[in-house]
Amino acid sequence: MPKSQPKRPKITEENYLYYYYDIPFEGSTSAGKPLRKLKDITCPYRGIKIIPGTALKGFEKNLIRCITSEDIVQLLAQYYDNLLPTEKSLYAIFKDFSMLNPKDNIINCMQMLYTNSLTKLKLEEFVVLDEVDIMSRKLSPSTALKLRAKTTKCRQLILDNKQQDSFKRKTFLNSLDEIIPNENEREIFANIKNKALFLPTSGSSKNAFIVKYSRRSQEESARRLFIGSTGSIEHVTPESLGGMNTIGNFLLTTADGNRYRENMPLKDYIMRHPKIPIFMQLYMDDVIRNIHEGGLLGNETYPYKIKKKLEEESNGRIMVSLSKYKYTEQEAAEAVKEYECRWDKFKNKT
């Protein structure tokens, strides 16, 4: 018999990222709200079509009714084309399981796979730690030794697998900030830290997902597969690095793309995801289409602003074309002024 599922807090558009995706609600991105209204937008980081926020309520309503693995698979099937690669691989696992065990639940499926997935996850983690150690050879002996101490401790935690002292990716990444490299080592050490970001997560590894969510509820696990593809407002220049809270510094991305960039400079994020320049052009074409269809009123200069911002933040690696845009930069500015005048007149009348 399927195991009973614990109750979860009521989910709203305001709190779903906070409770189920470990991202603080975007209170500092109010200037980016117009981007949330865009339709059929390609994620500039992942290249998939973003699930609009308006789909959340319908998904939650149907998710509450799901009891069996068959129910979960049928619900997620509606969003299959929007799922990210890792989520699609998990969907395929759950689909095969539901065909054989339609009245069971997906938690039992993951618990059956747990031991094998944990072994594979450890090997994935060791691969990245090995690469970090190899890169440490370019450091001075004293700095390299400090780094090796960190990776050795991680290996021991991974092998011990004690719940009370388990290996935490974020803890290891934060521990690297405790190492102060020499002046001539900073670029090498920055590359090492970027390599460490390849440590598997529930968004990049199906094994990490199974290990993490096999102890969660079926409802939460299914929601996680969905939420990674929903829209999120992203700072091009991270706020922690001085990025402004203006629409010219915002992109509409998937929650997954936003979360796993963390505070990484865009030029470094491209190294991890080389197709980003291609996806950015698809994103820009979708934005332009939306504007031509009457969207982003009062923000017609956005394509020019974000184009400039992307070039700056990527050190010229992202050069999107605006050849499809009907407005010149001057015409776009005039359209913004015209909208503001109409809005002022409307406010004065009311």
N, C-alpha and C positions, 0 to 999 in steps of 0.2 A: 504494500500500500504506500502511496506517496506520503511523504512527511508533511505535517502541517507547517504553514509558513507564518513567521512572526509578523505582527502588524507594523506598518511603516507610517511616518508622518504624512499628512495630506500634502500633495505636491502642487505647487502653483508655478506660474512662469517666473515669479520672483525668487523662488527658493530652490528650484530643482537642481541647478548647478551646485549650489552650496551643499545640499544634502547628499547628492548622489554622484557628483563628479569631482569633488574636492577643489573646486574653483570658487573663490569668493565671488558673490554677486557683483556685477560690474557697476558699482555705484559711481565710479569716476568716469564713466563713458557715456553720460547722458547726451553729449553732443553727437554721438554716433547713432542715436535712435533712428534717424531717417533710413539708415542702411538696413535696419531690421525689416523694413517694409518692402525691400527689393524681392523680386520673384525669380525663381528658376536660376539661382546664382551658383556658379562653379566656385568651390573652395579654392582660394589662391595658394593654399599650402598642400592640399591633398588631391585636388583635381576631380572630386566627386561633387554632385549636386547637393547643396546644403538643404537639410530638412528645415522648413520654415517653422518659426516659433508657434504659429497658429495650429500646427499639427499636434502640439503637445497635449492639449486638453482631450482631443479625440483618442490619442494613444493611451493616456492615463485611464480614461473611461473604459476602454476595452481591456486594458491590462488588469484592472481590478476583477474582471470577470474570468480571467484565465486561471484554470486550475491544473490542467495537465500539460505535458510536454507538447502534445498535439495542438493545444490551444495557443501556446507560446509561438510555435513554429508558424501557424496560420497568421498570427498577428504580425510577426516580423517579416513574413513573406511580402506584405504590402510595401515594405520599405527596403527590400533587398537591394535594389539598384543604388540606393543611397548609402548602404553600409560600407564601411572601410574594409580593407583587405583582411585584417585580423578578425573583425566582426563577421565577415562573410565566411571565413573558415570555421568559426564557432557555430554559425548558423547551420552550416553543412553537417557538422557533428550532431547537433541537436535534431536536425531533420532526419538523419539516419536512425538516431536513437528513438525518435517518436514513431517511426514506421514499425519498429519492433516492440516498442513499449508505449503505445499511444496514451494510456491512462496513468503512466508514471509522471514524474516531474524532472526538469532538467538538472536539479541539484543532485539527484541520485545518479544521473548520467556523469556529472563532473566528479562525484565522489568515487565512482568506478574507475575513472581515469586519473585520479589524484596521484597515486604513487608513481606511475610512469611519467606523468607530466612534471612532477617535482624533480625527478632524476634528469629529465631533459632540460628543465629550467636551470638547474645547477650547472650543467655543461654550457649552456648559453652564457651564463654569468662568467664562467671561467674563461671563455673565449675572449670576452671584452677585457677582463682583468689581465690576461696574458698579453693582449695588445698594448695595454697601458704600461705594463712592465717593459715590453720591448722598446716603447717610445722613451722610457725613462733613461735609457742608455745614453741619450743625447744630453742629459743633465749632468751637472757636477756631481761627484760622488756623494757629497753630504746631502744635497737635495734629493738625489735618486734614492738614497737610503731611507729618508723620511717617507718618500712615496711608497717604497717597497713595504715599509712597516704598515702602511694603511691597507695595501692590497693583500698582504699576508693575513692581517686580522680579518679581512672580509672573507678570504678563502676559508679560514678556520670556522667562522660563523656559519658559512654556507654548509660546510661539512657536518658541523655539530647539529644544525637544524633544531636548536632549542627554541621553543616558542617564546620564552622569556627573554631571549637574547638573539633574536633572529636577524639575519642580514636585511638591512633596509637600504634600498638604492639611494633615497634622499639623504640618509645619514652619511653614507659614504661620500656623496657629492659635496655635502656641506663640510665634511672633514678635510677635503682638499683645500678649502679656504684657509685652513690652519697652517698650511705650508707657504712660506714666503720665499719664492725663488729669487735668485740673483738677478740683477738688472738685465744681463745678457741672456737670461733663460726665460724671460717672461712670455715671449711668443711661443716657444716650445711648450711651456707649461700650459698656456692657454689651449694649445692644440690637444694636449693630453686630457684636459678637463672636458673638451668637446668630445673626445673619444669616449670618455667615461659616460657621457650622456646616452651612449648606445646600449647601456645596460638594459636588459629587457624590462618592459612594463606590461600591464594588462592591456595597453593599447597597441603594443608592438609585438607581443608574443602570446599565442593562444595558450601556451603552457603556463605563463604567468597569470593569465586570466583564470584558468581552471584552478590553479593553486589558491588564488585570492578569493574567488567567488564560490568555490565549492562549500564554503562555510557561511555564505550569505543566503538570503532568501531567493526564491525563484523570481519573485517580482523585481527585486533589486537587480538581479543578474540580467534579466530581459531589458530592464530600463537602461542599464549601462550600455548594452549593445546599440540601443536607439540613440541615446543622448550624445554619444561621440560624434554623430553626424549633424546635430542641431546647430543652429546659428549662434555665434558668439562674436562680440565686438573686440577687436584686437588692436593694440597699439603697434604701429610700425616701429617707431622708436619707443622702447619700453619706458613706462612712466618712471621707473626706478633709475633710468639713465637720462632723465630730463625730458622725456617725451611729453608733448603738450596734449591736453585733453580737448582737441579740436577735431572736427570731421576730417580735416586734411591729414591727420595722423592715424586714421582708423581704417581698418579693413573689416569686412564681414567674412569670418572664417568658420570652419567647424569648431566645436568645442575641443575636439581632439587636437586639431592643428594649433589652436591657441594654447592649450595646456602644456603640450610637450615642447613648445618653443621656449617656455619659461622666460628668462630674461636674456636669452642668447641673441647676440647681434644678428641681424638678418643675413649678413654676408656669410656668417658661420652656419646659420640654419640651412642655407642653400647647399653647403657642403654635405650636410646630412640628407637633404632631399633635393637632388640635382634638377628635378623637373619643375621646381618652383617657378622659374622664369616663364616656362610654357604655361603653367597653370595661371600665372598672373595675367597673361594676355587673355586667356579665356575669361577670367574674372572681369577684366576691363571691358571686353566685348559685351558681356552680360550686363554690366552696369550701364554702358552706353545704350543698349537696347531698352533697358528700363526707363532711362531718361527720355528717349525718343517716344516711348509709350505713355509718357506723362508722370513718371515717377521722379523722386528726389527734387520736387519743386523747391526753388530757392537755394538749391545746391548744385546748380549747373556747372560751377567751376570745380566741383569735386574731381573729375577725371584729370584736370591739369594739376591740381594740388597733390593728388596721390601719386601721379606719375613722377613729379619732382621729388617727392618724399621717398619713393621706392628707389630711385636712382641714387639718392644721397645715402640712404641706409644700407644699400647693397654694394656701395662703391662701384656703381656703374654696371653691375651684373644683371640688373633688371632694367630693360629699356622697352617699355610697352609702347605700342603704336596706338595713336588716337585717330588714325586715318578714317575710321568709320563714323567719327563724331561729327554731327552737323554744325556744331558751334565752333567758331574760332575762339581763342581765349578771350578776346575783347567782347565778342557776342555773348559768351557765357556770363561774363561779368555784368553785362547790360541786362541779361535775363534775370540775374540775381537781384539787381537793383529794382527792376520792374516788379518782381514778386514782393520785395520788401515794401515798396510804395503801396501796392494793392493791399497788403496785410495791414499797414499802418492806417489806411483809409477805413478798412473793415473794423479795426479796433476802435477808431474814433467814433464810428457810427453806433457801435454797441455800448 
